[in-house]
Amino acid sequence: MAIPKAVTDKLVHQESRIMGLEARIDQDGCLIAALQTSEARLQHEIDDLDNENTQLLQKLQSVEAVLDQQTRDIDRLFSLLEQKSSAQVPPDADKTKNRTAVRKLFLLAMGLGKKGSTLKDAALLKPSTAGGGYICDTEASNGKLLHPDWNVTFADNSVWHSRTVKWMRQNMKTQFPAAMIDKKSDDAILDQLSTVFRNIVQAYNILQKESKAKKNANDPTVPEDDGDLPAENEMPDDAPARRAGRHKSRKTRKCDERIMVLQKAGIQLHHHYVFFLQPAYQSTDESDQSDVIDPDTDTEKADEVPAPSTRKPWKTRTPLYCADEASEAFNQEVATIERYVLNYRVEQERKNGPAQSAPHPRIPGDWKDTPLPRLGATKLRILRPCIHAEWLADNEDQDVPTRIQEEEVESQGVERADEDADDERD
């Protein structure tokens, strides 16, 4: 039986269609394979990026940790620098200003509120009772006038402490801002008050010794010190000039020795204190007794024979303008230099035997109220922070550019240039 042509045509058509579908299936299979390959490649790239991101995150955390450590190190370094600065450099202007304000109020409580009143004026006040106290003086103080007792310690003057602190707090508005008054405790006020008290006691002790020396000089019943000293009316006319020259030569020798020791030790003096390596700023070594030449320690005249047995020690008197905690760092620097000098002497004696001319013995003496050296424009002068703040306030005539260096000068070594200082009172 013959197959109809229509059926065969339909079968051929279906076969062609099937073959076309198979071709499309093959194409789709290739496309799927290509997509799978691309997906695998993208997944690999994603994994690489993920790993790189993880590494970058770890590096970031490491850098942050390093930065945190460096920040802590920098903070610690600044803290150490501030501590070192506070140890070497005197208190800041605010602290000095506060202490000056307390000094003014302290003087005001004693009835010394007039401009120009000094610590010496306060030292002349006599205590009302042992330990000090308030006396009645209606005209000067409305019946409340403080007279401390300079013969005893600040602690032994405690009878008037609380009343004075209370009075000062009530009157502080004339010297301090209100916000600062609230922050200042009674203990802080009392501590600054004790500092001013000690400064006045120093002035009081100097006045007492000067008064005693004058009284003994004018009293014919007072025996001479050792029989070898000339009477006051027999003192040579050139004695003051000789004494000043003797003191200056001792200062020069002391300064040269300190410079030599620092150079041998390779020590660079802090640039705040380079001015100190000049004779004018050395302490005074005195052999005088009541302003009379002591023949036991002065051999400038041929007919004055020194005592053969012992040499009387010189009294080393530090300038009063350095007698304050504001110049504590400067005084510590001087003490350090002196230790180097003593160690050098011991080393030289151990190496070469006792020196033929041993240094003259010295003992500490009282503070010496002497002016600031007046130097030429090219010379280094003392820095303001190294000066006793209360002393400078009481000696306003010393606050001039020829005596005080306003700007710090970098150290150029320890060599000393010759100077033409005008010491005025040595």
Phi, psi and omega in degrees: 000128183283138178279133182298146182298327180297323181291316180296322178298321180293322179294317179300318180298319180294320179296318178299319181294320179296318179297322177295320179294321179297320178298319179295321178298318178297318178298315179297322178298317177298319179296318179297317179298318179296319178295320179296319178297316179296320179297319179297318180295317178296320179297321178296317178295321178297318178298318179297316179296322179296318178296317179296320177298319178297318179295318178297322178296319178295319177297319179298316178297322179294317178296319178297321179295319178295318179297319178298317179295318178296322178297317178295320179296319179294318178298319180294321179296316177298322179297316178295320179296320179294320178296317179295319179297319180291334180279331184262327185258137181300168182304155183289173185298326181296317181295317178297320179295320179297316181294324177296321178295319177297321178299316181297318179293322179298315178296323179296322178295336179266008180082019182246051183273357181289150178296133181099355176293137185238174177295330178295324177297319178293324181294339180280347180288136178265141181293144178288320177217172176298130183088000178076177180163189181258142177241163181274124178209084189300318183294316186278325190216020180063032178085009181225099181228122184276131173232094178292167177255106183282352182276349180235173184286169178297322179296325179285352175264020188296345184298331182252004184299302187298319180294320181291318179298318179297317179295319181294321179297323180290332183255006183291339183298342177280347184237333185235152170295154182301320181297323180288325179298318181296328182279337183279122178277165177298323179296322179295318178296317181295324180294316178292326178295322179295326178296314178297321179301314181296323178295321178292322178299321177299315178296322179296316181296321178295316179297320180297317181291322177296318179296319180294321180295318179294321180295317180294324180293329182266356183259111182292343181279348180280122181290156176290162187298309185216009178083344181267345184278138177290151177293162185300321182283354178257002182294132181303150181295330183267013183301314180300319180293319178296320180296316179297318178295322179295315179297319182294319180294324178293320177298320181295315179297318180297316181295316181297321179295318180295319178297316181298318180294317179297321179293317180295325180277354181066033184262131177261117180293140179304137188296343175296333193241019179298328181302334185295336183278051174222140184305327185299335184261007178280154175293156184269128175261109187256137172246008182281153174231109182056043178064023178243142180296133178261109183295340180289340181234008179228121184240029184286335179260138186296329183272006177257105184265127179295155176296132186285338189274300184228161176251126178293135183290149173282149174265119179272116184245115179280141179302140181295337181289356175252006188269060182209151178297341177296334179252022182300317181298321178295315179295325176295322178296318178296318179297322178296317178299319181296324177295320177299320180296314180296318178297322179296317179298317179297317180296318179295321179292323178292326184276318188247359184086173181301138180290147179295326179240091182289149177302143181294138179295143180230150174228150179295137176246187179288160173301145180248120181279091183235152181292162171293139177301142177254112187246166178290168186295333183271357183265151176284136180241165183298141178281147182304317182296344181272001185259141176304113186299317181292320179299316181294325178294329180273350180232065185297336179292343179275348184276072181227155184299334181285351181243338187233133176266122181278323184256146177287146180239129180296145181293137176243028182109193184241015178284144181255135173268146176299147186231164178238056184289142174255096186282341177064295178234111179264000000 
